[in-house]
Amino acid sequence: MINLRSDTFTLPTVEMRAAILSAELGDDGYREDPTVIRLEELAAKKLGKESACLMPSGTMANLCSILAWRSGSGTVVLVGDQSDIYVYEDQTVPGWAGVIYQPVPTRPDGTMRLSDIQEELRRARPDNCHVKLLCLENPHNLCGGVVLDMEYLREVADLIHAQGLGLHLDGARLFNAAARLKISPSEIVQHSDSVQFCLSKGLAAPVGSILAGASAFIERVRIQRKMLGGNMRQAGIVAAAGLVALEQMTDRLDEDHTNAWLLAQGLALIPGIQIDLSTIQTNTVVFRVTDPRFDCESFIGAACREGLHLSEFERGRIRAVPHYGITASNIRTALKIVAQIMSEKPVGRSNVQGKHRRV
C-alpha cells in the first residue's frame, strides 16, 4: 500500500526507535527530564528564540500560544479564514477563555492582504474588543503547502508590531518551508514572536511539536499546557525521537519535495486530472478530478482498491503528500494507478473514508 494521505503517516526511523529505548528520563512536569531539556534547548537554538516547550501536538501548541497571548475577555486574534487554526482546530476552549477568532480573507498564495488586516484592526476597536495577536501559517496547508516569502513576513510583522501586537507563526511544516527557500528556519521566524512546528510529519518523529518564543512567554505557555492536561511525565521517550528528527531529518526534506514535483508533473499529463503546478512548492500535491464519471469519493475509493491511499481535501480537491518512506518508485507506481483508473470505467462509489482532517 502506498499511503499518500498525509505525512502524518510517516513512521519513525531505526535511529529514533533506538533513541527511544535508551533515552535518559525524568519527570518533565517538574522540568527534570534531561532528554526533554536537550530537545527544547536545541529547538530554541535552531529557531533563534530564547526558549522552547515540548507539546503533545501542533494543535495544543497553537492553542497554548493563543491562550498565553490573551489579555482577558474580549481578546481578538486575527486568523486567516483558510488557516488550520480557524478551519480545523476547535475554537471552544479559546471561546471559554474569552478569545474571539476574527477571520481575514486568505489569498491563494496563503497570504492575507495588509489592507484586510488593517481593516480588521479598525473594525475591532469600536466593539470594545482588543486585538492582541495575528496568526500566520507557513507553509500554508489548505492553499496546497505554499510558502510565504520573506518580504511578506517582514511587512506583516512591521504592521503588527507597530500596533503593539504579537505575531504567531503556525509552522507545522516549518522545515519544509526552509528547505524550499534554502534558508535556515531561524531566518523564517525572525520576525515572529512565537512559533510552533511539528516534530512529526516530514521530520518523521512519532509524536510531538515544539512551541518557541521569549523565555517569559514560554513560562506562561507551560502554565497553559498544564491546565489543558498537556503535561507529560517521562517525556524523554517522545523527546528522544524529536532530537533525532532535528539532528538527522531536516536535510532530507528536499527528497520529499522532489517526489511531490515528480507526482505533480505526472498527474498533469493524465487526462481528467487538473492541477496547478505553481502550488507545488513543498511536499503537498493538491489536484482535482474533472472527469465527470468520478467524484472525490469514488476516485479515492478506486485508488484505494489498487493500493494507493489519497485523501479528500476540502472543496472537491484531493491531496497526496510524499514523506519519509515514500520513494520515487512509489510515485511512479502511484501515477500508473491513477492513469489506469482514468482509462477505465468506474465501478461505483466506495465506502472508503478518504477525508483527512487538520493536517
C-alpha positions as CSV (number, residue, x, y, z in Angstrom):
1,M,0.0,0.0,0.0
2,I,1.3,3.5,-1.0
3,N,0.0,5.8,1.7
4,L,0.0,9.4,0.5
5,R,-2.9,10.7,2.6
6,S,-0.6,12.8,4.8
7,D,2.9,12.9,6.0
8,T,1.4,12.2,9.5
9,F,1.6,8.6,8.4
10,T,5.4,8.7,8.4
11,L,7.0,6.0,10.5
12,P,10.0,6.7,12.8
13,T,13.5,5.8,11.7
14,V,15.6,2.9,13.1
15,E,17.7,5.6,14.9
16,M,14.6,7.1,16.5
17,R,13.5,3.7,17.8
18,A,16.9,3.1,19.3
19,A,17.0,6.5,20.9
20,I,13.6,5.9,22.5
21,L,14.9,2.7,24.1
22,S,18.0,4.3,25.5
23,A,16.6,7.7,26.5
24,E,17.6,9.2,29.8
25,L,14.3,10.0,31.6
26,G,12.9,12.2,34.4
27,D,9.6,13.9,35.3
28,D,9.0,16.7,32.8
29,G,6.2,18.0,34.9
30,Y,8.9,19.0,37.3
31,R,11.2,20.1,34.5
32,E,13.6,17.2,35.3
33,D,13.6,15.2,32.2
34,P,17.1,15.7,30.7
35,T,16.2,14.5,27.2
36,V,13.3,16.9,27.0
37,I,15.6,19.7,28.2
38,R,18.1,18.9,25.5
39,L,15.4,18.9,22.8
40,E,13.9,22.2,23.9
41,E,17.3,23.9,24.0
42,L,18.3,22.5,20.6
43,A,14.9,23.6,19.1
44,A,15.2,27.1,20.6
45,K,18.7,27.4,19.2
46,K,17.7,26.3,15.7
47,L,14.8,28.9,15.7
48,G,16.9,31.7,17.2
49,K,14.4,32.0,20.2
50,E,15.1,32.3,23.9
51,S,13.2,29.2,25.0
52,A,11.0,26.4,23.8
53,C,8.5,23.9,25.2
54,L,7.7,20.4,24.1
55,M,4.0,19.9,23.2
56,P,2.0,16.7,22.6
57,S,0.6,18.2,19.3
58,G,0.6,21.2,17.0
59,T,-3.0,21.8,17.9
60,M,-2.1,22.2,21.5
61,A,0.9,24.3,20.7
62,N,-1.2,26.8,18.8
63,L,-3.8,26.8,21.5
64,C,-1.3,27.3,24.3
65,S,0.3,30.2,22.4
66,I,-3.1,31.9,21.8
67,L,-4.1,31.5,25.5
68,A,-0.7,32.8,26.6
69,W,-1.1,35.9,24.4
70,R,-4.6,36.7,25.6
71,S,-5.3,39.6,27.9
72,G,-8.7,38.9,29.3
73,S,-12.2,38.6,28.0
74,G,-12.7,40.2,24.6
75,T,-9.2,39.4,23.3
76,V,-9.3,39.2,19.5
77,V,-7.0,37.0,17.5
78,L,-6.8,37.6,13.7
79,V,-6.5,34.4,11.7
80,G,-6.7,33.5,8.0
81,D,-10.1,32.2,7.1
82,Q,-8.4,29.2,5.4
83,S,-5.9,28.6,8.2
84,D,-5.7,25.3,10.0
85,I,-6.3,27.2,13.3
86,Y,-9.6,28.6,12.0
87,V,-10.8,25.7,9.9
88,Y,-9.7,22.6,11.7
89,E,-8.8,23.4,15.3
90,D,-11.5,23.6,17.9
91,Q,-12.5,27.1,19.0
92,T,-14.4,26.0,22.1
93,V,-11.6,26.4,24.6
94,P,-10.4,29.8,23.4
95,G,-14.1,30.9,23.5
96,W,-14.4,29.9,27.1
97,A,-11.2,31.9,27.8
98,G,-12.8,35.0,26.2
99,V,-10.8,34.8,23.0
100,I,-12.5,35.7,19.7
101,Y,-11.2,34.5,16.4
102,Q,-11.6,37.1,13.7
103,P,-11.1,35.6,10.2
104,V,-9.3,37.5,7.5
105,P,-9.6,36.5,3.8
106,T,-6.9,34.2,2.6
107,R,-5.5,34.6,-0.9
108,P,-4.5,31.5,-3.0
109,D,-0.8,32.1,-2.1
110,G,-1.5,31.8,1.6
111,T,-1.2,35.5,2.4
112,M,-3.7,38.0,3.8
113,R,-3.7,41.5,2.2
114,L,-2.2,44.1,4.5
115,S,-5.2,46.3,3.8
116,D,-7.6,43.5,5.0
117,I,-5.6,43.1,8.2
118,Q,-5.7,46.9,8.8
119,E,-9.5,46.8,8.2
120,E,-10.0,44.1,10.8
121,L,-7.8,46.1,13.3
122,R,-10.1,49.1,12.8
123,R,-13.3,47.0,13.0
124,A,-12.4,45.5,16.4
125,R,-11.8,48.8,18.2
126,P,-15.4,50.2,18.2
127,D,-16.7,47.0,19.8
128,N,-14.6,47.5,22.9
129,C,-12.5,44.5,21.9
130,H,-8.8,44.5,21.8
131,V,-6.8,42.7,19.1
132,K,-3.8,41.0,20.7
133,L,-2.4,38.7,18.1
134,L,-2.2,37.8,14.4
135,C,-1.6,34.2,13.3
136,L,0.2,33.3,10.1
137,E,0.6,29.8,8.6
138,N,3.8,28.8,6.8
139,P,3.7,26.6,4.7
140,H,0.0,27.1,4.2
141,N,-1.8,23.8,4.3
142,L,-5.2,24.5,2.7
143,C,-3.5,26.5,-0.1
144,G,-1.6,23.4,-1.0
145,G,1.6,23.7,1.0
146,V,2.7,27.0,-0.5
147,V,5.4,29.0,1.2
148,L,5.1,32.7,2.3
149,D,8.0,34.8,1.1
150,M,10.3,36.6,3.4
151,E,9.3,40.1,2.3
152,Y,5.7,39.4,3.1
153,L,6.6,38.1,6.5
154,R,8.6,41.3,7.2
155,E,5.8,43.5,6.0
156,V,3.2,41.8,8.2
157,A,5.5,41.9,11.2
158,D,6.2,45.6,10.7
159,L,2.4,46.3,10.6
160,I,1.5,44.2,13.6
161,H,4.4,45.3,15.8
162,A,3.7,48.9,15.0
163,Q,0.3,48.3,16.6
164,G,1.9,46.8,19.7
165,L,0.5,43.3,18.8
166,G,2.1,39.8,18.7
167,L,2.7,37.7,15.7
168,H,2.4,33.9,16.0
169,L,3.5,31.5,13.2
170,D,1.8,28.2,12.8
171,G,4.8,26.5,11.2
172,A,3.7,22.8,11.3
173,R,6.0,22.1,8.4
174,L,8.4,25.0,9.0
175,F,11.4,23.0,8.0
176,N,9.8,22.2,4.6
177,A,9.5,26.0,4.1
178,A,13.2,26.4,5.0
179,A,14.1,23.7,2.5
180,R,12.0,25.4,-0.2
181,L,13.6,28.9,0.5
182,K,17.0,27.4,1.1
183,I,17.5,29.3,4.3
184,S,17.5,28.5,8.0
185,P,14.3,28.2,9.9
186,S,15.6,30.9,12.2
187,E,15.5,33.3,9.3
188,I,11.9,32.5,8.5
189,V,10.8,33.0,12.1
190,Q,13.0,36.0,12.9
191,H,10.0,38.4,12.9
192,S,7.6,36.1,14.7
193,D,7.1,36.4,18.5
194,S,6.0,32.8,18.9
195,V,6.2,29.8,16.5
196,Q,5.2,26.2,16.6
197,F,6.4,23.3,14.4
198,C,5.8,19.6,14.3
199,L,8.5,17.0,15.0
200,S,6.3,14.5,13.2
201,K,5.2,14.8,9.6
202,G,8.3,15.2,7.4
203,L,10.7,15.1,10.3
204,A,9.4,11.6,11.0
205,A,9.1,11.6,14.8
206,P,6.1,9.6,16.0
207,V,4.7,12.4,18.1
208,G,5.3,15.9,19.4
209,S,5.5,19.6,18.5
210,I,7.7,22.5,19.7
211,L,6.5,25.9,20.7
212,A,9.2,28.6,20.9
213,G,9.5,32.3,21.9
214,A,10.7,34.6,24.6
215,S,11.5,33.0,27.9
216,A,8.8,34.8,29.8
217,F,6.2,33.9,27.2
218,I,7.2,30.2,27.3
219,E,6.7,30.2,31.1
220,R,3.1,31.4,30.5
221,V,2.8,28.6,27.9
222,R,3.9,26.0,30.4
223,I,1.0,27.1,32.7
224,Q,-1.5,26.8,29.8
225,R,-0.1,23.4,28.8
226,K,-0.6,22.1,32.4
227,M,-4.2,23.5,32.6
228,L,-5.1,21.7,29.3
229,G,-3.7,18.4,30.5
230,G,-0.7,18.5,28.3
231,N,2.0,17.8,31.0
232,M,3.8,14.6,30.1
233,R,5.9,12.8,32.7
234,Q,8.8,10.7,31.4
235,A,8.5,12.6,28.2
236,G,12.1,11.9,27.2
237,I,10.7,8.9,25.3
238,V,9.0,11.4,23.0
239,A,11.8,13.9,23.0
240,A,14.5,11.3,22.1
241,A,12.9,10.8,18.7
242,G,12.5,14.6,18.4
243,L,16.2,15.0,18.9
244,V,16.9,12.6,16.0
245,A,14.4,14.4,13.9
246,L,16.2,17.8,14.4
247,E,19.7,16.3,14.1
248,Q,19.2,13.9,11.1
249,M,15.9,14.5,9.2
250,T,15.8,18.2,8.2
251,D,18.3,17.9,5.4
252,R,16.3,15.1,3.6
253,L,13.1,17.1,3.1
254,D,14.2,18.1,-0.5
255,E,13.7,14.4,-1.3
256,D,10.0,14.7,-0.4
257,H,9.7,17.9,-2.4
258,T,11.3,16.2,-5.5
259,N,8.9,13.3,-5.2
260,A,6.0,15.8,-4.9
261,W,7.1,17.5,-8.1
262,L,7.5,14.2,-9.9
263,L,4.0,13.2,-8.9
264,A,2.5,16.6,-9.9
265,Q,4.2,16.6,-13.3
266,G,2.9,13.1,-13.9
267,L,-0.6,13.9,-12.9
268,A,-0.6,17.0,-15.2
269,L,-0.2,14.6,-18.1
270,I,-3.2,12.4,-17.3
271,P,-6.5,13.4,-19.0
272,G,-9.2,14.2,-16.5
273,I,-6.8,15.5,-13.8
274,Q,-6.5,19.2,-13.1
275,I,-3.5,20.5,-11.2
276,D,-1.8,23.9,-10.7
277,L,1.9,23.2,-10.8
278,S,2.7,26.7,-9.4
279,T,1.4,25.5,-6.0
280,I,3.8,22.5,-5.8
281,Q,6.4,24.1,-3.5
282,T,6.9,21.6,-0.7
283,N,5.7,18.0,-0.2
284,T,2.0,18.7,-0.8
285,V,0.2,17.9,-4.1
286,V,-3.4,19.0,-4.5
287,F,-5.4,18.2,-7.6
288,R,-8.9,17.8,-8.9
289,V,-10.6,15.0,-10.9
290,T,-12.5,16.7,-13.7
291,D,-13.7,13.5,-15.4
292,P,-17.5,13.5,-14.9
293,R,-17.5,9.8,-14.3
294,F,-15.9,10.4,-10.9
295,D,-16.4,12.4,-7.7
296,C,-13.8,12.6,-4.9
297,E,-15.2,9.7,-3.0
298,S,-15.4,7.3,-6.0
299,F,-11.9,8.2,-7.3
300,I,-10.3,7.8,-3.8
301,G,-12.1,4.5,-3.4
302,A,-10.9,3.3,-6.8
303,A,-7.3,4.3,-5.9
304,C,-7.5,2.6,-2.6
305,R,-8.6,-0.7,-4.2
306,E,-5.5,-0.5,-6.3
307,G,-3.2,0.1,-3.4
308,L,-3.0,3.9,-3.4
309,H,-4.3,5.9,-0.4
310,L,-5.2,9.5,-1.1
311,S,-7.3,12.0,1.0
312,E,-10.2,14.3,0.2
313,F,-9.0,17.9,0.8
314,E,-11.9,20.3,1.0
315,R,-13.8,21.9,-1.9
316,G,-13.7,18.9,-4.1
317,R,-10.0,18.5,-4.1
318,I,-7.7,15.5,-3.5
319,R,-4.4,15.6,-1.7
320,A,-1.2,13.4,-1.9
321,V,1.7,14.0,0.4
322,P,5.1,12.3,-0.2
323,H,7.1,11.7,3.0
324,Y,9.9,9.7,4.5
325,G,9.4,6.1,3.4
326,I,7.9,7.0,0.0
327,T,10.3,6.5,-2.8
328,A,10.5,7.7,-6.4
329,S,9.5,4.2,-7.4
330,N,6.4,4.5,-5.3
331,I,5.5,7.7,-7.0
332,R,5.8,6.1,-10.4
333,T,3.6,3.3,-9.3
334,A,1.1,5.8,-8.0
335,L,1.0,7.5,-11.4
336,K,0.4,4.2,-13.1
337,I,-2.5,3.5,-10.8
338,V,-4.1,6.9,-11.5
339,A,-3.6,6.6,-15.2
340,Q,-5.2,3.1,-15.1
341,I,-8.2,4.4,-13.2
342,M,-8.8,7.3,-15.5
343,S,-8.7,4.9,-18.5
344,E,-11.3,2.5,-17.1
345,K,-15.0,2.8,-16.3
346,P,-15.6,3.5,-12.6
347,V,-17.2,0.6,-10.6
348,G,-19.3,2.8,-8.3
349,R,-19.0,4.8,-5.2
350,S,-16.8,3.5,-2.4
351,N,-17.4,3.4,1.3
352,V,-13.7,4.1,2.0
353,Q,-13.4,7.2,4.1
354,G,-10.8,9.4,2.5
355,K,-11.4,12.5,4.4
356,H,-8.4,13.7,6.3
357,R,-8.9,16.4,8.9
358,R,-6.5,19.0,10.0
359,V,-3.0,18.0,8.7
